Amino acid sequence: MERVNSEGIPREQLIYALTQPKMVAHARRRNGCLLCRAKGVNEAGLCASCIPFLSREELKLMERWMAGVGP
């Protein structure tokens, strides 16, 4: 999937980003998705539009953030 906004992180770096509390915190602070920079992010720094395209491993990491556990 091509990124709509080139300022987001490359898709192949998402797993790494989701293991970095500072990167997730920065996305949440600016309220911009890690991947596409759209507004309205969850606790993992991802928007509702990008979540359906996540792999199983990415979903597991996102769910940890959503549960308040973090990486």
Predicted model as a PDB file, atoms N, CA, C, CB and O in Angstrom, pLDDT in the B-factor column:
MODEL        1                                                                  
ATOM      1  N   MET A   1       0.839  -1.181   0.000  1.00 47.00           N  
ATOM      2  CA  MET A   1       0.000   0.000   0.000  1.00 47.00           C  
ATOM      3  C   MET A   1       0.882   1.240   0.000  1.00 47.00           C  
ATOM      4  CB  MET A   1      -0.953   0.000   1.213  1.00 47.00           C  
ATOM      5  O   MET A   1       1.752   1.383   0.859  1.00 47.00           O  
ATOM      6  N   GLU A   2       0.667   2.122  -0.941  1.00 50.00           N  
ATOM      7  CA  GLU A   2       1.409   3.372  -0.995  1.00 50.00           C  
ATOM      8  C   GLU A   2       0.910   4.321   0.080  1.00 50.00           C  
ATOM      9  CB  GLU A   2       1.287   4.018  -2.381  1.00 50.00           C  
ATOM     10  O   GLU A   2      -0.272   4.321   0.425  1.00 50.00           O  
ATOM     11  N   ARG A   3       1.805   5.115   0.596  1.00 49.00           N  
ATOM     12  CA  ARG A   3       1.424   6.084   1.625  1.00 49.00           C  
ATOM     13  C   ARG A   3       0.831   7.319   0.969  1.00 49.00           C  
ATOM     14  CB  ARG A   3       2.639   6.468   2.501  1.00 49.00           C  
ATOM     15  O   ARG A   3       1.316   7.785  -0.061  1.00 49.00           O  
ATOM     16  N   VAL A   4      -0.223   7.840   1.578  1.00 51.00           N  
ATOM     17  CA  VAL A   4      -0.833   9.073   1.098  1.00 51.00           C  
ATOM     18  C   VAL A   4       0.070  10.248   1.433  1.00 51.00           C  
ATOM     19  CB  VAL A   4      -2.239   9.272   1.711  1.00 51.00           C  
ATOM     20  O   VAL A   4       0.198  11.186   0.646  1.00 51.00           O  
ATOM     21  N   ASN A   5       0.695  10.197   2.598  1.00 54.00           N  
ATOM     22  CA  ASN A   5       1.549  11.274   3.049  1.00 54.00           C  
ATOM     23  C   ASN A   5       2.959  10.728   3.253  1.00 54.00           C  
ATOM     24  CB  ASN A   5       1.000  11.911   4.353  1.00 54.00           C  
ATOM     25  O   ASN A   5       3.162   9.840   4.081  1.00 54.00           O  
ATOM     26  N   SER A   6       3.910  11.234   2.527  1.00 62.00           N  
ATOM     27  CA  SER A   6       5.274  10.710   2.586  1.00 62.00           C  
ATOM     28  C   SER A   6       5.987  11.056   3.891  1.00 62.00           C  
ATOM     29  CB  SER A   6       6.073  11.237   1.421  1.00 62.00           C  
ATOM     30  O   SER A   6       7.107  10.593   4.110  1.00 62.00           O  
ATOM     31  N   GLU A   7       5.376  11.852   4.760  1.00 76.00           N  
ATOM     32  CA  GLU A   7       6.000  12.179   6.031  1.00 76.00           C  
ATOM     33  C   GLU A   7       5.825  11.074   7.062  1.00 76.00           C  
ATOM     34  CB  GLU A   7       5.435  13.468   6.565  1.00 76.00           C  
ATOM     35  O   GLU A   7       6.529  11.061   8.072  1.00 76.00           O  
ATOM     36  N   GLY A   8       4.905  10.154   6.831  1.00 88.00           N  
ATOM     37  CA  GLY A   8       4.726   9.021   7.732  1.00 88.00           C  
ATOM     38  C   GLY A   8       5.908   8.070   7.593  1.00 88.00           C  
ATOM     39  O   GLY A   8       6.705   8.184   6.662  1.00 88.00           O  
ATOM     40  N   ILE A   9       6.011   7.129   8.531  1.00 92.00           N  
ATOM     41  CA  ILE A   9       7.120   6.176   8.449  1.00 92.00           C  
ATOM     42  C   ILE A   9       6.848   5.158   7.343  1.00 92.00           C  
ATOM     43  CB  ILE A   9       7.332   5.458   9.809  1.00 92.00           C  
ATOM     44  O   ILE A   9       5.688   4.869   7.050  1.00 92.00           O  
ATOM     45  N   PRO A  10       7.884   4.615   6.732  1.00 92.00           N  
ATOM     46  CA  PRO A  10       7.689   3.554   5.741  1.00 92.00           C  
ATOM     47  C   PRO A  10       7.058   2.326   6.402  1.00 92.00           C  
ATOM     48  CB  PRO A  10       9.038   3.174   5.071  1.00 92.00           C  
ATOM     49  O   PRO A  10       7.369   2.015   7.552  1.00 92.00           O  
ATOM     50  N   ARG A  11       6.202   1.649   5.705  1.00 90.00           N  
ATOM     51  CA  ARG A  11       5.467   0.507   6.240  1.00 90.00           C  
ATOM     52  C   ARG A  11       6.398  -0.556   6.814  1.00 90.00           C  
ATOM     53  CB  ARG A  11       4.596  -0.104   5.159  1.00 90.00           C  
ATOM     54  O   ARG A  11       6.086  -1.154   7.844  1.00 90.00           O  
ATOM     55  N   GLU A  12       7.519  -0.797   6.173  1.00 93.00           N  
ATOM     56  CA  GLU A  12       8.436  -1.839   6.644  1.00 93.00           C  
ATOM     57  C   GLU A  12       9.084  -1.479   7.985  1.00 93.00           C  
ATOM     58  CB  GLU A  12       9.520  -2.087   5.600  1.00 93.00           C  
ATOM     59  O   GLU A  12       9.736  -2.329   8.591  1.00 93.00           O  
ATOM     60  N   GLN A  13       8.921  -0.253   8.456  1.00 95.00           N  
ATOM     61  CA  GLN A  13       9.474   0.162   9.738  1.00 95.00           C  
ATOM     62  C   GLN A  13       8.432   0.206  10.858  1.00 95.00           C  
ATOM     63  CB  GLN A  13      10.113   1.513   9.594  1.00 95.00           C  
ATOM     64  O   GLN A  13       8.754   0.584  11.984  1.00 95.00           O  
ATOM     65  N   LEU A  14       7.187  -0.176  10.559  1.00 96.00           N  
ATOM     66  CA  LEU A  14       6.118  -0.066  11.554  1.00 96.00           C  
ATOM     67  C   LEU A  14       6.354  -0.965  12.765  1.00 96.00           C  
ATOM     68  CB  LEU A  14       4.784  -0.407  10.920  1.00 96.00           C  
ATOM     69  O   LEU A  14       6.129  -0.530  13.894  1.00 96.00           O  
ATOM     70  N   ILE A  15       6.791  -2.185  12.567  1.00 97.00           N  
ATOM     71  CA  ILE A  15       7.032  -3.075  13.708  1.00 97.00           C  
ATOM     72  C   ILE A  15       8.066  -2.462  14.640  1.00 97.00           C  
ATOM     73  CB  ILE A  15       7.500  -4.468  13.229  1.00 97.00           C  
ATOM     74  O   ILE A  15       7.890  -2.466  15.858  1.00 97.00           O  
ATOM     75  N   TYR A  16       9.128  -1.943  14.076  1.00 97.00           N  
ATOM     76  CA  TYR A  16      10.144  -1.273  14.900  1.00 97.00           C  
ATOM     77  C   TYR A  16       9.527  -0.085  15.634  1.00 97.00           C  
ATOM     78  CB  TYR A  16      11.337  -0.804  14.027  1.00 97.00           C  
ATOM     79  O   TYR A  16       9.745   0.081  16.834  1.00 97.00           O  
ATOM     80  N   ALA A  17       8.761   0.740  14.925  1.00 97.00           N  
ATOM     81  CA  ALA A  17       8.168   1.937  15.533  1.00 97.00           C  
ATOM     82  C   ALA A  17       7.248   1.576  16.688  1.00 97.00           C  
ATOM     83  CB  ALA A  17       7.395   2.739  14.488  1.00 97.00           C  
ATOM     84  O   ALA A  17       7.222   2.273  17.702  1.00 97.00           O  
ATOM     85  N   LEU A  18       6.496   0.497  16.544  1.00 97.00           N  
ATOM     86  CA  LEU A  18       5.571   0.099  17.602  1.00 97.00           C  
ATOM     87  C   LEU A  18       6.278  -0.474  18.827  1.00 97.00           C  
ATOM     88  CB  LEU A  18       4.594  -0.914  17.068  1.00 97.00           C  
ATOM     89  O   LEU A  18       5.645  -0.688  19.861  1.00 97.00           O  
ATOM     90  N   THR A  19       7.573  -0.721  18.722  1.00 97.00           N  
ATOM     91  CA  THR A  19       8.345  -1.178  19.884  1.00 97.00           C  
ATOM     92  C   THR A  19       9.088  -0.017  20.544  1.00 97.00           C  
ATOM     93  CB  THR A  19       9.343  -2.271  19.467  1.00 97.00           C  
ATOM     94  O   THR A  19       9.818  -0.214  21.515  1.00 97.00           O  
ATOM     95  N   GLN A  20       8.898   1.191  20.014  1.00 96.00           N  
ATOM     96  CA  GLN A  20       9.594   2.366  20.522  1.00 96.00           C  
ATOM     97  C   GLN A  20       8.611   3.318  21.201  1.00 96.00           C  
ATOM     98  CB  GLN A  20      10.338   3.087  19.384  1.00 96.00           C  
ATOM     99  O   GLN A  20       7.879   4.030  20.513  1.00 96.00           O  
ATOM    100  N   PRO A  21       8.577   3.345  22.525  1.00 96.00           N  
ATOM    101  CA  PRO A  21       7.632   4.216  23.224  1.00 96.00           C  
ATOM    102  C   PRO A  21       7.724   5.688  22.818  1.00 96.00           C  
ATOM    103  CB  PRO A  21       7.852   4.100  24.699  1.00 96.00           C  
ATOM    104  O   PRO A  21       6.705   6.376  22.757  1.00 96.00           O  
ATOM    105  N   LYS A  22       8.930   6.174  22.543  1.00 96.00           N  
ATOM    106  CA  LYS A  22       9.062   7.582  22.156  1.00 96.00           C  
ATOM    107  C   LYS A  22       8.397   7.875  20.817  1.00 96.00           C  
ATOM    108  CB  LYS A  22      10.530   7.970  22.093  1.00 96.00           C  
ATOM    109  O   LYS A  22       7.792   8.934  20.647  1.00 96.00           O  
ATOM    110  N   MET A  23       8.501   6.955  19.868  1.00 95.00           N  
ATOM    111  CA  MET A  23       7.879   7.164  18.552  1.00 95.00           C  
ATOM    112  C   MET A  23       6.355   7.151  18.669  1.00 95.00           C  
ATOM    113  CB  MET A  23       8.345   6.080  17.551  1.00 95.00           C  
ATOM    114  O   MET A  23       5.674   7.979  18.065  1.00 95.00           O  
ATOM    115  N   VAL A  24       5.828   6.208  19.448  1.00 96.00           N  
ATOM    116  CA  VAL A  24       4.384   6.126  19.634  1.00 96.00           C  
ATOM    117  C   VAL A  24       3.881   7.356  20.385  1.00 96.00           C  
ATOM    118  CB  VAL A  24       4.005   4.837  20.393  1.00 96.00           C  
ATOM    119  O   VAL A  24       2.852   7.927  20.025  1.00 96.00           O  
ATOM    120  N   ALA A  25       4.600   7.761  21.420  1.00 96.00           N  
ATOM    121  CA  ALA A  25       4.209   8.943  22.193  1.00 96.00           C  
ATOM    122  C   ALA A  25       4.209  10.189  21.319  1.00 96.00           C  
ATOM    123  CB  ALA A  25       5.151   9.140  23.390  1.00 96.00           C  
ATOM    124  O   ALA A  25       3.326  11.036  21.449  1.00 96.00           O  
ATOM    125  N   HIS A  26       5.173  10.306  20.443  1.00 96.00           N  
ATOM    126  CA  HIS A  26       5.242  11.470  19.547  1.00 96.00           C  
ATOM    127  C   HIS A  26       4.038  11.488  18.598  1.00 96.00           C  
ATOM    128  CB  HIS A  26       6.567  11.455  18.735  1.00 96.00           C  
ATOM    129  O   HIS A  26       3.446  12.542  18.368  1.00 96.00           O  
ATOM    130  N   ALA A  27       3.678  10.329  18.051  1.00 96.00           N  
ATOM    131  CA  ALA A  27       2.517  10.253  17.153  1.00 96.00           C  
ATOM    132  C   ALA A  27       1.237  10.617  17.905  1.00 96.00           C  
ATOM    133  CB  ALA A  27       2.391   8.834  16.537  1.00 96.00           C  
ATOM    134  O   ALA A  27       0.375  11.313  17.369  1.00 96.00           O  
ATOM    135  N   ARG A  28       1.118  10.152  19.132  1.00 96.00           N  
ATOM    136  CA  ARG A  28      -0.073  10.463  19.925  1.00 96.00           C  
ATOM    137  C   ARG A  28      -0.118  11.937  20.290  1.00 96.00           C  
ATOM    138  CB  ARG A  28      -0.110   9.611  21.194  1.00 96.00           C  
ATOM    139  O   ARG A  28      -1.187  12.548  20.261  1.00 96.00           O  
ATOM    140  N   ARG A  29       1.022  12.516  20.631  1.00 96.00           N  
ATOM    141  CA  ARG A  29       1.086  13.932  20.999  1.00 96.00           C  
ATOM    142  C   ARG A  29       0.665  14.841  19.843  1.00 96.00           C  
ATOM    143  CB  ARG A  29       2.499  14.292  21.453  1.00 96.00           C  
ATOM    144  O   ARG A  29      -0.066  15.812  20.037  1.00 96.00           O  
ATOM    145  N   ARG A  30       1.133  14.516  18.650  1.00 95.00           N  
ATOM    146  CA  ARG A  30       0.776  15.347  17.485  1.00 95.00           C  
ATOM    147  C   ARG A  30      -0.560  14.906  16.878  1.00 95.00           C  
ATOM    148  CB  ARG A  30       1.888  15.276  16.414  1.00 95.00           C  
ATOM    149  O   ARG A  30      -1.075  15.548  15.962  1.00 95.00           O  
ATOM    150  N   ASN A  31      -1.123  13.788  17.404  1.00 96.00           N  
ATOM    151  CA  ASN A  31      -2.390  13.227  16.934  1.00 96.00           C  
ATOM    152  C   ASN A  31      -2.333  12.931  15.437  1.00 96.00           C  
ATOM    153  CB  ASN A  31      -3.549  14.189  17.239  1.00 96.00           C  
ATOM    154  O   ASN A  31      -3.278  13.210  14.699  1.00 96.00           O  
ATOM    155  N   GLY A  32      -1.203  12.359  15.002  1.00 95.00           N  
ATOM    156  CA  GLY A  32      -1.016  12.000  13.598  1.00 95.00           C  
ATOM    157  C   GLY A  32      -0.548  10.561  13.466  1.00 95.00           C  
ATOM    158  O   GLY A  32       0.397  10.150  14.139  1.00 95.00           O  
ATOM    159  N   CYS A  33      -1.197   9.799  12.612  1.00 96.00           N  
ATOM    160  CA  CYS A  33      -0.902   8.382  12.416  1.00 96.00           C  
ATOM    161  C   CYS A  33       0.569   8.163  12.047  1.00 96.00           C  
ATOM    162  CB  CYS A  33      -1.809   7.801  11.327  1.00 96.00           C  
ATOM    163  O   CYS A  33       1.149   8.918  11.268  1.00 96.00           O  
ATOM    164  N   LEU A  34       1.147   7.122  12.621  1.00 96.00           N  
ATOM    165  CA  LEU A  34       2.532   6.777  12.303  1.00 96.00           C  
ATOM    166  C   LEU A  34       2.730   6.549  10.808  1.00 96.00           C  
ATOM    167  CB  LEU A  34       2.953   5.534  13.075  1.00 96.00           C  
ATOM    168  O   LEU A  34       3.762   6.926  10.253  1.00 96.00           O  
ATOM    169  N   LEU A  35       1.751   5.936  10.157  1.00 95.00           N  
ATOM    170  CA  LEU A  35       1.897   5.585   8.747  1.00 95.00           C  
ATOM    171  C   LEU A  35       1.478   6.698   7.792  1.00 95.00           C  
ATOM    172  CB  LEU A  35       1.095   4.357   8.453  1.00 95.00           C  
ATOM    173  O   LEU A  35       2.230   7.059   6.887  1.00 95.00           O  
ATOM    174  N   CYS A  36       0.286   7.238   7.991  1.00 93.00           N  
ATOM    175  CA  CYS A  36      -0.244   8.182   6.993  1.00 93.00           C  
ATOM    176  C   CYS A  36      -0.392   9.612   7.500  1.00 93.00           C  
ATOM    177  CB  CYS A  36      -1.575   7.702   6.512  1.00 93.00           C  
ATOM    178  O   CYS A  36      -0.722  10.515   6.732  1.00 93.00           O  
ATOM    179  N   ARG A  37      -0.149   9.815   8.785  1.00 93.00           N  
ATOM    180  CA  ARG A  37      -0.231  11.126   9.439  1.00 93.00           C  
ATOM    181  C   ARG A  37      -1.651  11.682   9.532  1.00 93.00           C  
ATOM    182  CB  ARG A  37       0.630  12.107   8.703  1.00 93.00           C  
ATOM    183  O   ARG A  37      -1.824  12.866   9.821  1.00 93.00           O  
ATOM    184  N   ALA A  38      -2.669  10.857   9.294  1.00 94.00           N  
ATOM    185  CA  ALA A  38      -4.055  11.299   9.451  1.00 94.00           C  
ATOM    186  C   ALA A  38      -4.321  11.603  10.919  1.00 94.00           C  
ATOM    187  CB  ALA A  38      -5.049  10.224   8.924  1.00 94.00           C  
ATOM    188  O   ALA A  38      -3.697  11.018  11.804  1.00 94.00           O  
ATOM    189  N   LYS A  39      -5.237  12.507  11.169  1.00 95.00           N  
ATOM    190  CA  LYS A  39      -5.612  12.883  12.530  1.00 95.00           C  
ATOM    191  C   LYS A  39      -6.511  11.808  13.139  1.00 95.00           C  
ATOM    192  CB  LYS A  39      -6.325  14.259  12.542  1.00 95.00           C  
ATOM    193  O   LYS A  39      -7.175  11.053  12.430  1.00 95.00           O  
ATOM    194  N   GLY A  40      -6.513  11.761  14.465  1.00 96.00           N  
ATOM    195  CA  GLY A  40      -7.372  10.819  15.174  1.00 96.00           C  
ATOM    196  C   GLY A  40      -6.724   9.464  15.350  1.00 96.00           C  
ATOM    197  O   GLY A  40      -7.112   8.499  14.692  1.00 96.00           O  
ATOM    198  N   VAL A  41      -5.737   9.378  16.234  1.00 97.00           N  
ATOM    199  CA  VAL A  41      -5.017   8.121  16.428  1.00 97.00           C  
ATOM    200  C   VAL A  41      -5.412   7.442  17.736  1.00 97.00           C  
ATOM    201  CB  VAL A  41      -3.513   8.368  16.405  1.00 97.00           C  
ATOM    202  O   VAL A  41      -5.917   8.083  18.658  1.00 97.00           O  
ATOM    203  N   ASN A  42      -5.175   6.143  17.798  1.00 97.00           N  
ATOM    204  CA  ASN A  42      -5.437   5.382  19.015  1.00 97.00           C  
ATOM    205  C   ASN A  42      -4.188   5.389  19.902  1.00 97.00           C  
ATOM    206  CB  ASN A  42      -5.862   3.925  18.675  1.00 97.00           C  
ATOM    207  O   ASN A  42      -3.238   6.125  19.636  1.00 97.00           O  
ATOM    208  N   GLU A  43      -4.195   4.571  20.948  1.00 97.00           N  
ATOM    209  CA  GLU A  43      -3.081   4.519  21.896  1.00 97.00           C  
ATOM    210  C   GLU A  43      -1.780   4.033  21.271  1.00 97.00           C  
ATOM    211  CB  GLU A  43      -3.440   3.628  23.048  1.00 97.00           C  
ATOM    212  O   GLU A  43      -0.704   4.254  21.828  1.00 97.00           O  
ATOM    213  N   ALA A  44      -1.867   3.382  20.133  1.00 97.00           N  
ATOM    214  CA  ALA A  44      -0.674   2.897  19.431  1.00 97.00           C  
ATOM    215  C   ALA A  44      -0.171   3.891  18.390  1.00 97.00           C  
ATOM    216  CB  ALA A  44      -0.970   1.566  18.762  1.00 97.00           C  
ATOM    217  O   ALA A  44       0.833   3.632  17.727  1.00 97.00           O  
ATOM    218  N   GLY A  45      -0.851   5.017  18.239  1.00 97.00           N  
ATOM    219  CA  GLY A  45      -0.429   6.019  17.259  1.00 97.00           C  
ATOM    220  C   GLY A  45      -0.856   5.693  15.842  1.00 97.00           C  
ATOM    221  O   GLY A  45      -0.227   6.146  14.885  1.00 97.00           O  
ATOM    222  N   LEU A  46      -1.925   4.908  15.695  1.00 97.00           N  
ATOM    223  CA  LEU A  46      -2.417   4.513  14.369  1.00 97.00           C  
ATOM    224  C   LEU A  46      -3.853   5.000  14.174  1.00 97.00           C  
ATOM    225  CB  LEU A  46      -2.340   2.972  14.191  1.00 97.00           C  
ATOM    226  O   LEU A  46      -4.627   5.061  15.130  1.00 97.00           O  
ATOM    227  N   CYS A  47      -4.201   5.342  12.947  1.00 97.00           N  
ATOM    228  CA  CYS A  47      -5.562   5.799  12.654  1.00 97.00           C  
ATOM    229  C   CYS A  47      -6.433   4.612  12.231  1.00 97.00           C  
ATOM    230  CB  CYS A  47      -5.549   6.886  11.543  1.00 97.00           C  
ATOM    231  O   CYS A  47      -5.931   3.541  11.890  1.00 97.00           O  
ATOM    232  N   ALA A  48      -7.727   4.829  12.261  1.00 96.00           N  
ATOM    233  CA  ALA A  48      -8.689   3.771  11.922  1.00 96.00           C  
ATOM    234  C   ALA A  48      -8.553   3.317  10.468  1.00 96.00           C  
ATOM    235  CB  ALA A  48     -10.116   4.257  12.177  1.00 96.00           C  
ATOM    236  O   ALA A  48      -8.890   2.175  10.155  1.00 96.00           O  
ATOM    237  N   SER A  49      -8.076   4.169   9.584  1.00 95.00           N  
ATOM    238  CA  SER A  49      -7.940   3.795   8.173  1.00 95.00           C  
ATOM    239  C   SER A  49      -6.784   2.833   7.922  1.00 95.00           C  
ATOM    240  CB  SER A  49      -7.750   5.033   7.332  1.00 95.00           C  
ATOM    241  O   SER A  49      -6.845   2.023   6.997  1.00 95.00           O  
ATOM    242  N   CYS A  50      -5.743   2.910   8.728  1.00 95.00           N  
ATOM    243  CA  CYS A  50      -4.569   2.059   8.518  1.00 95.00           C  
ATOM    244  C   CYS A  50      -4.684   0.706   9.216  1.00 95.00           C  
ATOM    245  CB  CYS A  50      -3.329   2.771   9.004  1.00 95.00           C  
ATOM    246  O   CYS A  50      -4.043  -0.258   8.798  1.00 95.00           O  
ATOM    247  N   ILE A  51      -5.486   0.623  10.267  1.00 96.00           N  
ATOM    248  CA  ILE A  51      -5.580  -0.611  11.056  1.00 96.00           C  
ATOM    249  C   ILE A  51      -5.976  -1.839  10.222  1.00 96.00           C  
ATOM    250  CB  ILE A  51      -6.583  -0.421  12.173  1.00 96.00           C  
ATOM    251  O   ILE A  51      -5.396  -2.904  10.434  1.00 96.00           O  
ATOM    252  N   PRO A  52      -6.930  -1.748   9.288  1.00 96.00           N  
ATOM    253  CA  PRO A  52      -7.295  -2.952   8.525  1.00 96.00           C  
ATOM    254  C   PRO A  52      -6.163  -3.545   7.686  1.00 96.00           C  
ATOM    255  CB  PRO A  52      -8.441  -2.634   7.625  1.00 96.00           C  
ATOM    256  O   PRO A  52      -6.244  -4.704   7.278  1.00 96.00           O  
ATOM    257  N   PHE A  53      -5.121  -2.776   7.426  1.00 95.00           N  
ATOM    258  CA  PHE A  53      -4.021  -3.246   6.582  1.00 95.00           C  
ATOM    259  C   PHE A  53      -2.850  -3.807   7.379  1.00 95.00           C  
ATOM    260  CB  PHE A  53      -3.536  -2.122   5.711  1.00 95.00           C  
ATOM    261  O   PHE A  53      -1.836  -4.181   6.790  1.00 95.00           O  
ATOM    262  N   LEU A  54      -2.966  -3.875   8.705  1.00 96.00           N  
ATOM    263  CA  LEU A  54      -1.870  -4.356   9.534  1.00 96.00           C  
ATOM    264  C   LEU A  54      -1.717  -5.867   9.438  1.00 96.00           C  
ATOM    265  CB  LEU A  54      -2.087  -3.949  10.979  1.00 96.00           C  
ATOM    266  O   LEU A  54      -2.693  -6.599   9.277  1.00 96.00           O  
ATOM    267  N   SER A  55      -0.478  -6.314   9.540  1.00 97.00           N  
ATOM    268  CA  SER A  55      -0.201  -7.755   9.582  1.00 97.00           C  
ATOM    269  C   SER A  55      -0.542  -8.283  10.978  1.00 97.00           C  
ATOM    270  CB  SER A  55       1.301  -8.055   9.223  1.00 97.00           C  
ATOM    271  O   SER A  55      -0.834  -7.500  11.882  1.00 97.00           O  
ATOM    272  N   ARG A  56      -0.508  -9.587  11.151  1.00 97.00           N  
ATOM    273  CA  ARG A  56      -0.799 -10.178  12.462  1.00 97.00           C  
ATOM    274  C   ARG A  56       0.171  -9.687  13.526  1.00 97.00           C  
ATOM    275  CB  ARG A  56      -0.747 -11.701  12.379  1.00 97.00           C  
ATOM    276  O   ARG A  56      -0.229  -9.374  14.648  1.00 97.00           O  
ATOM    277  N   GLU A  57       1.439  -9.623  13.170  1.00 97.00           N  
ATOM    278  CA  GLU A  57       2.449  -9.168  14.129  1.00 97.00           C  
ATOM    279  C   GLU A  57       2.226  -7.709  14.504  1.00 97.00           C  
ATOM    280  CB  GLU A  57       3.860  -9.353  13.554  1.00 97.00           C  
ATOM    281  O   GLU A  57       2.349  -7.338  15.671  1.00 97.00           O  
ATOM    282  N   GLU A  58       1.899  -6.884  13.516  1.00 97.00           N  
ATOM    283  CA  GLU A  58       1.624  -5.472  13.785  1.00 97.00           C  
ATOM    284  C   GLU A  58       0.372  -5.319  14.650  1.00 97.00           C  
ATOM    285  CB  GLU A  58       1.456  -4.696  12.466  1.00 97.00           C  
ATOM    286  O   GLU A  58       0.328  -4.476  15.547  1.00 97.00           O  
ATOM    287  N   LEU A  59      -0.648  -6.144  14.373  1.00 97.00           N  
ATOM    288  CA  LEU A  59      -1.871  -6.101  15.181  1.00 97.00           C  
ATOM    289  C   LEU A  59      -1.594  -6.490  16.635  1.00 97.00           C  
ATOM    290  CB  LEU A  59      -2.936  -7.035  14.583  1.00 97.00           C  
ATOM    291  O   LEU A  59      -2.150  -5.892  17.556  1.00 97.00           O  
ATOM    292  N   LYS A  60      -0.746  -7.478  16.836  1.00 97.00           N  
ATOM    293  CA  LYS A  60      -0.417  -7.896  18.200  1.00 97.00           C  
ATOM    294  C   LYS A  60       0.254  -6.761  18.960  1.00 97.00           C  
ATOM    295  CB  LYS A  60       0.492  -9.134  18.183  1.00 97.00           C  
ATOM    296  O   LYS A  60      -0.044  -6.526  20.131  1.00 97.00           O  
ATOM    297  N   LEU A  61       1.165  -6.058  18.286  1.00 97.00           N  
ATOM    298  CA  LEU A  61       1.831  -4.929  18.932  1.00 97.00           C  
ATOM    299  C   LEU A  61       0.840  -3.802  19.215  1.00 97.00           C  
ATOM    300  CB  LEU A  61       2.984  -4.414  18.056  1.00 97.00           C  
ATOM    301  O   LEU A  61       0.890  -3.188  20.281  1.00 97.00           O  
ATOM    302  N   MET A  62      -0.056  -3.524  18.274  1.00 97.00           N  
ATOM    303  CA  MET A  62      -1.060  -2.488  18.477  1.00 97.00           C  
ATOM    304  C   MET A  62      -1.957  -2.854  19.663  1.00 97.00           C  
ATOM    305  CB  MET A  62      -1.905  -2.290  17.196  1.00 97.00           C  
ATOM    306  O   MET A  62      -2.275  -1.997  20.488  1.00 97.00           O  
ATOM    307  N   GLU A  63      -2.360  -4.114  19.750  1.00 97.00           N  
ATOM    308  CA  GLU A  63      -3.225  -4.547  20.834  1.00 97.00           C  
ATOM    309  C   GLU A  63      -2.562  -4.390  22.192  1.00 97.00           C  
ATOM    310  CB  GLU A  63      -3.635  -5.981  20.627  1.00 97.00           C  
ATOM    311  O   GLU A  63      -3.238  -4.105  23.180  1.00 97.00           O  
ATOM    312  N   ARG A  64      -1.260  -4.571  22.256  1.00 96.00           N  
ATOM    313  CA  ARG A  64      -0.543  -4.349  23.519  1.00 96.00           C  
ATOM    314  C   ARG A  64      -0.635  -2.892  23.947  1.00 96.00           C  
ATOM    315  CB  ARG A  64       0.932  -4.764  23.385  1.00 96.00           C  
ATOM    316  O   ARG A  64      -0.820  -2.596  25.127  1.00 96.00           O  
ATOM    317  N   TRP A  65      -0.505  -1.977  22.977  1.00 96.00           N  
ATOM    318  CA  TRP A  65      -0.652  -0.556  23.286  1.00 96.00           C  
ATOM    319  C   TRP A  65      -2.076  -0.247  23.727  1.00 96.00           C  
ATOM    320  CB  TRP A  65      -0.275   0.302  22.069  1.00 96.00           C  
ATOM    321  O   TRP A  65      -2.293   0.520  24.665  1.00 96.00           O  
ATOM    322  N   MET A  66      -3.045  -0.852  23.041  1.00 95.00           N  
ATOM    323  CA  MET A  66      -4.458  -0.607  23.361  1.00 95.00           C  
ATOM    324  C   MET A  66      -4.804  -1.126  24.764  1.00 95.00           C  
ATOM    325  CB  MET A  66      -5.370  -1.277  22.307  1.00 95.00           C  
ATOM    326  O   MET A  66      -5.668  -0.559  25.434  1.00 95.00           O  
ATOM    327  N   ALA A  67      -4.149  -2.180  25.204  1.00 95.00           N  
ATOM    328  CA  ALA A  67      -4.386  -2.749  26.523  1.00 95.00           C  
ATOM    329  C   ALA A  67      -3.626  -2.004  27.620  1.00 95.00           C  
ATOM    330  CB  ALA A  67      -3.996  -4.211  26.530  1.00 95.00           C  
ATOM    331  O   ALA A  67      -3.793  -2.301  28.803  1.00 95.00           O  
ATOM    332  N   GLY A  68      -2.797  -1.044  27.233  1.00 91.00           N  
ATOM    333  CA  GLY A  68      -2.038  -0.278  28.209  1.00 91.00           C  
ATOM    334  C   GLY A  68      -0.740  -0.922  28.631  1.00 91.00           C  
ATOM    335  O   GLY A  68      -0.101  -0.482  29.587  1.00 91.00           O  
ATOM    336  N   VAL A  69      -0.343  -1.976  27.915  1.00 88.00           N  
ATOM    337  CA  VAL A  69       0.884  -2.687  28.253  1.00 88.00           C  
ATOM    338  C   VAL A  69       2.089  -2.062  27.552  1.00 88.00           C  
ATOM    339  CB  VAL A  69       0.762  -4.167  27.878  1.00 88.00           C  
ATOM    340  O   VAL A  69       3.183  -2.034  28.115  1.00 88.00           O  
ATOM    341  N   GLY A  70       1.904  -1.572  26.357  1.00 83.00           N  
ATOM    342  CA  GLY A  70       3.004  -1.009  25.581  1.00 83.00           C  
ATOM    343  C   GLY A  70       3.808  -2.091  24.891  1.00 83.00           C  
ATOM    344  O   GLY A  70       3.338  -3.220  24.751  1.00 83.00           O  
ATOM    345  N   PRO A  71       5.006  -1.765  24.461  1.00 83.00           N  
ATOM    346  CA  PRO A  71       5.785  -2.736  23.691  1.00 83.00           C  
ATOM    347  C   PRO A  71       6.179  -3.885  24.553  1.00 83.00           C  
ATOM    348  CB  PRO A  71       7.019  -2.099  23.086  1.00 83.00           C  
ATOM    349  O   PRO A  71       6.843  -4.810  24.084  1.00 83.00           O  
TER     350      PRO A  71                                                      
ENDMDL                                                                          
END                                                                             
